[in-house]
Amino acid sequence: MSLKNNATINQILLGASVFFLPLWQILSIISWALLIMNWIRNENYRNVFQRLNQLPYLWFLIGFYCLHIIGLIWTTDLKDGLEDLQMKIVILILPIIFCTLEPKSFSLKNISRVIWASCFVASVICLVNAFNQYAITKNVEVFYYTFYSFLLHPTYFSMYMNLAVLLVIYELINEYKVASTKLKGLLFFLLIYFILNIILISARTSMAATFLSMPILALLEAGKKSKLKKALVITGISLLILLSGFYEITRNYDRFPQVSDAIAEFKQNEGKVMPDTYYNSTTIRLTLWQYGFNIYKRNWLIGVGTGDIKEESKAEFKRNKFNYGKEHCVSPHNQYLHTSIVLGLPGLILLMAVFLIPLIQSFKEKNYLIVVFIFIVMINALTETILRASGVLFFSFFVTYFYVYYRNKESDSSIQQHQKLK
């Protein structure tokens, strides 16, 4: 098979995998499986180690997964440990596959358009479902949070929308002069539409991440190319839409006062046995963090093992008569705490390396899209265990994709510069 045909196949499979991520993730996994088969058929594995050494950050992703394998040594629940490894297998596989694909398979412009199309289709499905539910129930709450975001957990759906918004801003700033009038109109429409969807999804941490990441990306990209005026206009429009929509929607469905009320209630009732009616999405997290930190303090060096977090959590809940948690919760809803409990201090250090190395390196190289991507992941990791289920697919794919894309771009620039010097 020619290199051109092989790159085309990889592009199609990559595009399909991205498109289905916010919709039906099993189809994304099938696309990656086909990509692996094509990878094996073309013997791309022959230069894996050479490419990994040229892309050293990918070793940290692979090492993070391997540490979970090592964590099986001292786990007692081997079944749960193996299930966790199965769930996280993309952290191992995607870096190995992506590092050897042809650069032509990695068009950022094409991937951006697939993400926009995917998020648009997913949101339309959610809107149609919400209108159908409203026709039956006459309850306006069907347009918000879990009622609206029925395809994915609201946090993860909001993260996809946040990324779509950032890619729109990135293209508006960098391609505005060469973009057609129709494309500019489409980009501004998508900017407004995706921001409004983030408000409807109403995932508080993700909304805060969107609010912060939009001006950060716009201003960083503007500073790189002396386009401050344009960045300020785009940022102003984005924030105006976000704040206006937020104000209007919170008149009907405001989840933010729950946070301050929950913190006050938690302090007042700390240590008490509370009825199930006391717990909401905020009070449950505060309680889970408290008991999760207790588990970490007893196992800070090497953790409880890859498969034992459920049993250790249930035992801690039982000791504290936390019946609601024992019946409904198995995760501390914080990625940093989750990894610390499972793998101890080494796990936390490696997790921070996985987040901070590409962030710092990309900031130095002015690849700000990776910077804000890592930023939104790290913010959302404060209130969700994101390296599980839908979240691990989101992070593993895009951190690997962005890193390899920009490394290939830097390599091409170096080659062109070297040729000019000759």
C-alpha positions in Angstrom: 0.0 0.0 0.0 1.3 3.5 -0.9 2.2 6.0 1.8 -0.5 8.3 0.5 -3.3 5.6 0.7 -2.1 4.6 4.1 -2.2 8.2 5.4 -5.7 8.5 4.0 -6.9 5.4 5.8 -5.4 6.7 9.0 -7.0 10.1 8.6 -10.4 8.5 8.1 -10.0 6.2 11.1 -8.7 9.1 13.3 -11.6 11.3 12.1 -14.2 8.6 12.9 -12.7 8.0 16.3 -12.9 11.7 17.2 -16.4 12.1 15.8 -17.9 9.4 17.9 -16.1 10.3 21.2 -19.0 12.5 22.5 -21.6 10.3 20.9 -21.1 6.5 20.9 -17.6 5.8 22.3 -17.7 2.1 21.4 -17.4 3.2 17.7 -14.4 5.3 18.6 -12.8 2.2 20.2 -13.6 0.2 17.1 -12.0 2.9 14.9 -8.9 2.7 17.1 -8.9 -1.1 16.8 -9.0 -0.8 13.0 -6.2 1.8 13.2 -4.1 -0.8 15.2 -4.8 -3.4 12.5 -3.6 -1.1 9.8 -0.6 -0.1 11.9 0.4 -3.8 12.3 -0.2 -4.6 8.6 2.1 -1.7 7.6 4.7 -2.8 10.1 4.8 0.6 11.8 5.9 -1.1 15.0 9.4 -1.5 13.6 10.5 2.0 14.6 8.4 2.4 17.8 11.3 2.8 20.2 13.1 5.2 17.9 10.0 7.4 17.7 9.3 7.2 21.4 12.8 8.4 22.1 12.2 11.3 19.8 8.9 12.0 21.7 10.0 11.5 25.3 6.8 12.8 27.0 5.0 9.7 25.7 7.2 7.6 28.0 5.6 9.3 31.0 2.1 8.3 29.7 3.3 4.7 29.2 5.1 4.8 32.6 1.9 6.0 34.3 0.0 2.9 32.9 2.9 0.6 33.8 2.8 1.8 37.4 -0.8 0.7 37.6 0.3 -2.8 36.4 2.9 -2.8 39.2 0.2 -1.8 41.6 -1.4 -5.2 41.1 1.4 -6.7 43.1 0.0 -5.5 46.4 -3.7 -5.3 45.5 -6.0 -7.9 47.0 -8.9 -7.4 44.6 -7.3 -8.6 41.4 -10.5 -8.5 39.4 -11.1 -4.8 40.0 -7.4 -4.1 39.3 -7.6 -5.8 35.9 -10.8 -4.0 35.1 -9.1 -0.7 35.9 -6.2 -1.7 33.6 -8.6 -2.5 30.9 -10.3 0.8 31.2 -7.0 2.7 31.1 -5.4 0.6 28.3 -5.7 3.6 25.9 -3.1 5.5 27.9 -0.6 2.7 26.8 -1.8 2.0 23.3 -2.5 5.5 21.8 1.1 6.8 22.4 2.6 3.7 20.8 0.3 3.9 17.8 0.3 7.7 17.3 4.1 8.1 17.5 4.6 6.1 14.3 1.8 7.4 12.1 2.6 9.6 9.2 2.5 13.3 9.9 -0.1 13.7 7.1 -2.6 11.8 9.3 -2.5 14.7 11.9 -4.1 17.7 10.3 -5.2 20.0 13.1 -7.6 21.8 10.8 -9.4 18.5 9.9 -9.5 17.3 13.5 -11.0 20.6 14.6 -13.8 20.4 12.1 -14.6 16.8 13.1 -14.8 17.9 16.8 -17.1 20.8 15.9 -19.3 18.5 13.8 -19.4 15.9 16.6 -20.2 18.4 19.3 -22.9 20.0 17.1 -24.5 16.6 16.4 -24.4 15.5 20.0 -25.9 18.8 21.2 -28.7 18.7 18.6 -29.6 15.2 19.8 -29.6 16.5 23.4 -31.8 19.5 22.4 -34.3 17.3 20.6 -34.5 14.9 23.5 -35.0 17.9 25.9 -37.8 19.3 23.8 -39.5 15.9 23.7 -39.2 15.6 27.5 -40.5 19.1 28.0 -43.5 18.4 25.8 -44.3 15.5 28.2 -43.4 16.9 31.6 -43.6 20.7 31.1 -40.6 20.8 33.4 -37.9 23.3 32.3 -35.2 21.4 34.2 -35.0 18.9 31.3 -32.9 21.5 29.5 -30.1 21.4 32.1 -27.4 19.2 33.6 -28.0 15.4 33.6 -31.4 15.8 32.1 -29.9 17.5 29.1 -26.6 15.7 28.9 -27.9 12.2 28.6 -25.2 11.0 26.2 -22.3 11.6 28.5 -21.7 12.7 32.1 -22.1 16.5 32.1 -18.5 17.1 33.1 -17.1 15.1 30.1 -19.6 16.5 27.7 -18.8 20.0 28.8 -15.0 19.3 28.4 -15.6 18.4 24.7 -17.6 21.6 24.3 -14.9 23.6 26.0 -12.3 22.1 23.6 -14.5 22.9 20.6 -14.8 26.5 21.8 -11.0 26.7 22.2 -10.4 25.4 18.7 -12.9 28.0 17.3 -11.0 30.8 19.1 -7.7 29.4 17.9 -8.8 29.4 14.3 -10.4 32.9 14.5 -7.2 34.4 15.8 -4.8 32.5 13.5 -6.8 32.2 10.3 -9.1 35.3 10.3 -7.3 37.1 7.5 -7.4 34.2 5.1 -10.8 32.9 6.1 -13.8 33.4 3.9 -16.8 35.5 5.1 -18.9 32.3 5.3 -16.3 30.6 7.4 -16.0 33.6 9.8 -19.8 33.6 10.2 -19.8 29.9 10.8 -17.0 30.2 13.4 -18.8 33.0 15.3 -22.0 30.9 15.2 -20.3 27.9 16.6 -18.6 30.0 19.3 -22.0 31.3 20.5 -23.7 27.9 20.1 -21.1 25.9 22.0 -20.9 28.4 24.8 -24.6 28.3 25.3 -24.5 24.5 25.4 -21.9 24.6 28.1 -24.3 26.7 30.1 -27.1 24.3 29.5 -24.9 21.4 30.6 -24.4 23.3 33.8 -21.3 21.4 35.1 -19.9 24.0 37.5 -16.2 23.1 37.4 -16.3 22.8 33.6 -18.1 26.1 33.3 -15.4 27.7 35.4 -12.7 26.1 33.2 -14.4 27.5 30.1 -14.6 30.9 31.6 -10.9 30.9 32.4 -9.5 29.1 29.4 -11.1 31.3 26.7 -9.3 34.5 27.6 -6.1 32.6 28.4 -5.9 31.1 24.9 -7.0 34.2 23.1 -4.5 36.5 24.9 -1.6 34.0 24.6 -2.2 33.4 20.9 -2.6 37.2 20.3 0.7 37.9 22.1 2.4 35.4 19.9 1.4 37.2 16.7 0.7 40.7 17.9 -3.0 40.4 17.5 -4.1 41.8 20.8 -7.0 43.9 19.5 -8.5 40.9 17.7 -8.0 38.7 20.8 -9.7 41.2 23.1 -12.7 41.4 20.7 -13.1 37.6 20.5 -12.6 37.3 24.3 -15.0 40.0 25.0 -17.7 38.5 22.8 -17.1 35.0 24.3 -17.3 36.2 27.9 -20.3 38.4 27.1 -22.2 35.4 25.7 -21.1 33.2 28.6 -22.1 35.7 31.3 -25.4 36.7 29.6 -26.4 33.1 29.1 -25.3 32.2 32.6 -27.4 35.1 34.1 -30.5 34.2 32.1 -30.3 30.4 32.7 -29.6 30.7 36.4 -32.9 32.4 36.8 -34.5 29.0 36.2 -31.8 26.6 37.2 -29.0 27.8 39.5 -26.6 25.2 40.9 -24.0 27.6 42.2 -25.6 28.7 45.5 -25.5 25.0 46.4 -21.7 25.2 46.8 -21.5 27.9 49.5 -24.6 26.4 51.3 -23.0 23.0 51.2 -19.7 24.1 52.6 -21.4 25.9 55.5 -23.5 22.8 56.2 -20.5 20.5 55.9 -18.6 22.5 58.5 -21.6 22.5 60.8 -22.3 18.8 60.5 -18.7 17.5 60.2 -18.3 14.1 62.0 -22.1 13.6 62.4 -24.1 10.8 60.8 -26.3 12.4 58.2 -29.4 11.1 56.5 -29.3 10.4 52.7 -31.3 13.6 52.0 -28.4 15.7 53.3 -26.2 14.7 50.3 -26.0 16.5 47.0 -23.3 16.8 44.4 -21.3 19.2 46.6 -21.8 17.7 50.1 -21.0 14.2 48.8 -17.7 15.4 47.3 -16.7 17.2 50.5 -17.4 14.0 52.5 -15.6 11.8 49.9 -12.5 14.0 50.0 -12.4 13.9 53.8 -12.6 10.1 54.0 -10.4 9.6 50.9 -7.7 11.7 52.5 -7.9 9.5 55.6 -7.2 6.4 53.4 -4.3 8.2 51.7 -2.7 9.1 55.1 -2.6 5.4 56.0 -1.2 4.4 52.6 0.8 7.4 51.5 3.9 5.6 50.4 2.7 3.0 47.8 -1.1 3.3 48.0 -3.7 0.6 48.4 -3.0 -1.1 45.1 -4.6 -0.8 41.6 -7.8 -2.7 42.5 -8.4 -2.0 46.2 -9.8 1.6 46.2 -13.5 0.3 46.3 -12.9 -2.0 49.2 -10.8 0.5 51.2 -13.4 3.2 50.6 -16.3 1.0 51.7 -14.4 0.0 54.9 -13.7 3.7 55.6 -17.3 4.6 55.0 -18.4 1.7 57.3 -16.1 2.9 60.1 -17.7 6.4 59.9 -21.3 5.1 59.4 -21.4 6.8 56.0 -24.1 4.6 54.6 -24.9 6.8 51.5 -21.3 6.5 50.3 -21.2 2.8 51.0 -24.2 2.3 48.7 -23.6 4.9 46.0 -19.9 5.9 45.8 -16.6 4.1 44.9 -14.5 7.1 43.8 -13.4 10.2 45.7 -14.3 12.4 42.7 -10.9 14.0 42.5 -8.2 12.5 40.2 -5.3 13.7 42.3 -6.7 12.1 45.5 -7.8 8.9 43.6 -4.3 8.3 42.1 -2.7 9.1 45.5 -4.9 6.5 47.3 -4.3 3.8 44.6 -0.5 4.3 43.9 0.7 6.5 46.8 3.2 9.3 46.4 4.9 7.8 43.3 1.5 7.7 41.6 0.8 11.4 42.4 4.3 12.5 41.3 3.9 10.6 38.0 0.4 12.0 37.5 1.6 15.6 38.0 4.4 14.9 35.5 1.9 13.6 33.0 0.0 17.0 33.4 2.8 19.5 33.9 5.5 18.3 31.5 3.5 19.0 28.3 2.1 22.2 29.8 5.5 23.7 30.7 7.2 22.5 27.5 4.3 23.8 25.3 4.3 27.1 27.1 8.0 27.5 26.4 7.5 26.6 22.7 4.4 28.8 22.5 2.1 25.9 21.6 -0.7 27.4 23.6 -3.4 25.0 22.5 -1.8 22.2 24.5 -1.4 24.6 27.5 -5.1 25.4 27.7 -6.1 21.8 27.0 -4.0 20.6 30.0 -5.4 23.5 32.0 -9.0 22.4 31.5 -8.1 18.8 32.3 -6.3 19.8 35.5 -9.2 22.0 36.6 -11.8 19.4 36.0 -9.6 16.8 37.8 -10.3 18.7 41.0 -13.9 17.5 41.2 -13.9 14.4 39.0 -11.9 11.2 38.6 -11.3 12.0 35.0 -9.0 9.1 34.1 -11.8 6.6 34.1 -14.5 5.7 31.5 -15.2 8.6 29.2 -12.6 10.9 30.7 -9.7 8.7 30.1 -10.6 8.4 26.4 -10.8 12.2 26.1 -7.5 12.9 27.9 -5.5 10.0 26.3 -6.5 10.8 22.8 -6.1 14.6 22.8 -3.0 14.9 24.9 -1.3 12.3 22.6 -2.6 13.9 19.5 -1.7 17.4 20.3 1.8 16.5 21.6 2.6 14.4 18.5 1.1 17.0 16.1 3.2 19.8 17.5 6.4 17.7 17.7 5.9 16.8 14.0 5.3 20.4 13.2 8.5 21.5 15.0 10.4 18.8 13.2 9.2 19.9 9.8 10.1 23.5 10.6 13.6 22.5 11.6 14.1 20.6 8.4 12.8 23.5 6.3 15.1 25.9 8.1 18.1 23.6 7.7 17.3 23.3 3.9 17.2 27.1 3.6 20.6 27.4 5.3 22.0 25.0 2.7 
